[in-house]
Amino acid sequence: MTCSFNKAFVVTCLLLCGCASKQEEKETAVSVNQQAEYACKVIDSYDYHEAVPEDRKADSEYLSDSFFGGDSRMGALVLNGELKDSGAEIYYVTSLNIFRIDSMQVDNVEEEKTLYDLLMETDKHHIYLLLGINEIRYNSFDSLIEHYQWIIDEIKNAHPDVHIYIMLDYHPRSVSGLTLEELNAKVDDVNSQMIDLAVRNKCYYLDIDEALCDEDGIVREEYVFDGLHLNASGEAALEEYLLSHKVSEEDYVKKICE
């Protein structure tokens, strides 16, 4: 058979003639693979409007691939419990202001690192964030949410395959300068906006009130030592909740190829 020089058939003809170059064979294989990929679609059935449901307890492999970062409320996980010995990265910044996440030094590392630095450097695939309580006295949370969006964008740009868990603010018993009624209303407001943020960005959100609050919807008195920060009992309740509430992606994400 004689090879045709018609460009539309040259690769096929060369392959039939046995005279195609390795590069042409490679390009043909890539083209076939691309066509096959185009015929596949990923279906994500997870409902991002809902809080993360109870799931199989996180194992050591999952925990060692997890990053927990936030303000001083996250410090309880550093001081107590099994998470601190699990291989997970856990960092906190006292009085962290979300607008200074890239300038305030982390408390529990010797190097001069910010939480932003550590988020950019981590190789973990599950990132948990607990932010927003130090801005709770604001009259509006629009700027807080805008900056939270920037943080999520930065994380996703640095780590495209990461899974982000937004931990909602639990309802404290007290924060200076606010009545309990004012405090509850503000926490409800910022949490509502953080849920919207999670939905827009396909992030998971955790309603940790489920683990910590009493019948009145505020953190149990026996779980805090100052009305806000968790003691050992509160940390144990939070940790148990985190270990048993995660998203197993294989249960929700399917790849279907025609």
C-alpha positions as CSV (number, residue, x, y, z in Angstrom):
1,M,0.0,0.0,0.0
2,T,1.2,3.5,-0.8
3,C,1.1,6.2,1.8
4,S,-1.2,9.2,1.0
5,F,0.0,12.7,1.9
6,N,-3.5,14.0,2.6
7,K,-3.0,15.6,6.0
8,A,-6.4,14.4,7.3
9,F,-5.3,10.8,6.8
10,V,-1.5,10.9,7.1
11,V,-1.2,9.6,10.6
12,T,-3.7,6.7,10.1
13,C,-2.0,5.8,6.8
14,L,1.5,5.9,8.3
15,L,0.4,3.6,11.1
16,L,-1.1,1.2,8.6
17,C,2.1,1.3,6.5
18,G,4.2,0.9,9.6
19,C,6.1,4.1,8.7
20,A,4.7,6.5,11.4
21,S,7.2,8.0,13.7
22,K,7.1,7.4,17.5
23,Q,6.1,11.1,18.0
24,E,3.1,10.7,15.6
25,E,2.0,7.5,17.5
26,K,2.3,9.4,20.8
27,E,0.2,12.3,19.4
28,T,-2.4,9.9,18.2
29,A,-2.6,8.2,21.6
30,V,-3.0,11.5,23.3
31,S,-5.8,12.5,20.9
32,V,-7.6,9.2,21.6
33,N,-7.2,9.7,25.4
34,Q,-8.5,13.2,25.1
35,Q,-11.6,12.1,23.2
36,A,-12.2,9.4,25.9
37,E,-11.8,12.0,28.6
38,Y,-14.3,14.4,26.9
39,A,-16.9,11.5,27.0
40,C,-16.6,11.4,30.8
41,K,-18.3,13.6,33.4
42,V,-17.9,14.0,37.1
43,I,-21.1,14.1,39.1
44,D,-20.9,15.5,42.7
45,S,-24.1,14.7,44.6
46,Y,-23.0,16.3,47.9
47,D,-25.4,18.9,49.1
48,Y,-23.2,21.9,50.1
49,H,-26.2,23.6,51.7
50,E,-26.2,21.1,54.5
51,A,-23.8,20.7,57.4
52,V,-21.3,17.9,57.2
53,P,-23.1,14.7,58.3
54,E,-22.0,12.0,60.7
55,D,-19.7,9.6,58.9
56,R,-17.3,6.8,59.6
57,K,-14.7,7.8,62.2
58,A,-11.6,9.3,60.7
59,D,-8.7,6.9,60.7
60,S,-5.0,7.6,61.2
61,E,-4.4,8.0,57.5
62,Y,-7.1,10.7,57.2
63,L,-5.9,12.6,60.3
64,S,-2.2,12.5,59.2
65,D,-3.4,14.2,56.0
66,S,-5.3,17.0,57.8
67,F,-4.6,20.6,58.7
68,F,-6.4,22.5,61.4
69,G,-5.9,26.3,61.7
70,G,-7.6,29.1,63.4
71,D,-7.8,31.6,66.3
72,S,-7.2,30.8,70.0
73,R,-10.3,28.5,70.1
74,M,-8.3,26.0,68.0
75,G,-5.7,26.0,70.7
76,A,-7.6,23.5,72.7
77,L,-6.9,20.9,70.0
78,V,-3.2,21.6,70.5
79,L,-3.2,21.1,74.2
80,N,-5.4,18.1,74.7
81,G,-6.8,15.0,73.0
82,E,-5.6,12.5,70.4
83,L,-5.5,14.9,67.4
84,K,-2.3,16.5,68.6
85,D,-0.5,13.1,68.4
86,S,-2.2,12.0,65.1
87,G,0.2,13.5,62.6
88,A,-2.3,16.3,61.8
89,E,-1.0,19.8,61.6
90,I,-2.7,22.1,64.2
91,Y,-2.0,25.8,64.5
92,Y,-3.6,28.7,66.3
93,V,-3.1,32.4,66.6
94,T,-4.2,34.2,69.8
95,S,-6.6,37.1,69.0
96,L,-6.3,36.3,65.3
97,N,-7.8,39.0,63.1
98,I,-8.8,37.6,59.7
99,F,-7.4,40.7,58.0
100,R,-4.0,40.0,59.5
101,I,-3.8,36.3,58.8
102,D,-0.7,36.9,56.7
103,S,1.1,39.0,59.3
104,M,0.2,37.7,62.8
105,Q,2.6,35.0,64.0
106,V,1.4,31.5,64.9
107,D,1.6,30.7,68.6
108,N,2.7,27.1,68.6
109,V,5.7,27.1,66.2
110,E,9.2,28.2,66.9
111,E,9.7,29.8,63.5
112,E,8.3,33.1,62.6
113,K,5.4,31.8,60.6
114,T,1.9,33.2,59.9
115,L,-1.1,31.0,59.5
116,Y,-1.2,32.1,55.9
117,D,2.4,30.9,55.4
118,L,1.6,27.5,56.8
119,L,-1.6,27.2,54.7
120,M,0.4,27.9,51.6
121,E,3.2,25.5,52.6
122,T,1.1,22.5,53.7
123,D,0.9,19.3,51.7
124,K,-2.3,18.1,53.6
125,H,-5.4,17.5,51.6
126,H,-8.1,18.3,54.3
127,I,-8.0,21.8,55.6
128,Y,-10.1,22.9,58.6
129,L,-10.6,26.6,59.4
130,L,-12.0,28.2,62.5
131,L,-12.1,31.9,62.1
132,G,-14.4,34.9,62.7
133,I,-14.9,35.3,66.5
134,N,-12.5,38.2,67.0
135,E,-14.5,40.2,64.5
136,I,-17.9,39.4,66.1
137,R,-18.4,43.0,67.4
138,Y,-18.4,44.4,63.8
139,N,-21.6,46.1,62.7
140,S,-21.4,44.3,59.3
141,F,-19.6,41.1,58.3
142,D,-19.4,41.9,54.6
143,S,-15.7,42.8,54.7
144,L,-14.9,39.7,56.8
145,I,-16.6,37.4,54.3
146,E,-14.8,39.2,51.4
147,H,-11.5,38.5,53.1
148,Y,-12.5,34.9,53.9
149,Q,-13.2,34.5,50.2
150,W,-9.7,35.7,49.4
151,I,-8.2,33.2,51.8
152,I,-10.2,30.4,50.2
153,D,-9.0,31.5,46.7
154,E,-5.4,31.6,47.9
155,I,-5.7,28.1,49.3
156,K,-7.3,26.7,46.2
157,N,-4.8,28.4,43.9
158,A,-1.9,26.8,45.9
159,H,-3.6,23.4,46.4
160,P,-6.2,22.7,43.7
161,D,-7.1,19.3,45.1
162,V,-7.6,20.3,48.7
163,H,-10.9,19.8,50.6
164,I,-11.8,22.8,52.8
165,Y,-13.9,22.5,55.9
166,I,-15.3,25.8,57.3
167,M,-16.0,25.5,61.0
168,L,-18.9,27.7,62.0
169,D,-18.6,29.8,65.1
170,Y,-20.0,28.0,68.1
171,H,-22.2,30.3,70.4
172,P,-20.1,31.5,73.3
173,R,-21.6,32.2,76.7
174,S,-20.0,35.6,76.8
175,V,-17.8,38.1,74.8
176,S,-16.9,41.4,76.4
177,G,-18.9,44.4,75.2
178,L,-22.0,42.4,74.0
179,T,-25.1,41.2,75.8
180,L,-25.9,37.5,75.3
181,E,-28.8,38.4,73.0
182,E,-26.5,40.7,70.9
183,L,-23.8,38.0,70.8
184,N,-26.2,35.2,69.7
185,A,-27.6,37.4,66.9
186,K,-24.2,38.3,65.6
187,V,-23.0,34.7,65.7
188,D,-26.2,33.7,63.8
189,D,-25.5,36.4,61.2
190,V,-21.8,35.6,60.6
191,N,-22.6,31.8,60.5
192,S,-25.3,32.4,57.9
193,Q,-22.8,34.3,55.7
194,M,-20.2,31.6,56.2
195,I,-22.6,28.9,55.0
196,D,-23.3,31.0,51.9
197,L,-19.5,31.3,51.4
198,A,-19.2,27.5,51.7
199,V,-22.0,26.9,49.2
200,R,-20.5,29.3,46.6
201,N,-17.0,27.7,46.9
202,K,-18.1,24.1,47.3
203,C,-16.5,23.9,50.7
204,Y,-17.8,21.7,53.5
205,Y,-19.1,23.4,56.6
206,L,-19.3,22.0,60.2
207,D,-22.0,23.1,62.6
208,I,-19.9,22.5,65.8
209,D,-22.8,23.8,67.9
210,E,-24.1,20.3,67.6
211,A,-21.3,19.0,69.8
212,L,-20.9,21.9,72.2
213,C,-24.2,23.7,72.9
214,D,-26.9,23.1,75.5
215,E,-30.6,23.2,75.1
216,D,-30.5,27.1,75.0
217,G,-28.2,27.0,72.0
218,I,-25.0,28.3,73.8
219,V,-21.8,26.5,74.6
220,R,-22.2,24.3,77.8
221,E,-20.9,25.9,80.9
222,E,-18.8,22.9,81.7
223,Y,-17.1,23.0,78.3
224,V,-15.5,26.5,78.7
225,F,-13.3,28.2,81.3
226,D,-14.1,31.8,80.4
227,G,-17.3,31.7,78.5
228,L,-15.5,31.3,75.2
229,H,-12.5,29.1,75.2
230,L,-12.8,25.3,75.5
231,N,-11.4,23.4,78.5
232,A,-10.3,19.8,78.3
233,S,-13.9,18.5,78.4
234,G,-15.0,20.9,75.7
235,E,-12.0,19.9,73.5
236,A,-12.9,16.3,73.9
237,A,-16.5,16.9,72.7
238,L,-15.2,19.0,69.8
239,E,-12.6,16.4,68.9
240,E,-15.2,13.6,68.9
241,Y,-17.4,15.6,66.7
242,L,-14.6,16.3,64.2
243,L,-13.5,12.7,64.1
244,S,-17.0,11.5,63.3
245,H,-18.1,14.2,60.9
246,K,-16.2,14.3,57.6
247,V,-17.1,13.8,53.9
248,S,-16.0,10.6,52.3
249,E,-15.7,11.8,48.7
250,E,-16.2,8.3,47.3
251,D,-19.7,8.3,48.6
252,Y,-20.7,11.5,46.7
253,V,-18.4,11.9,43.6
254,K,-18.8,9.6,40.7
255,K,-17.0,9.6,37.3
256,I,-19.3,8.4,34.5
257,C,-17.8,7.7,31.1
258,E,-19.9,7.0,28.0
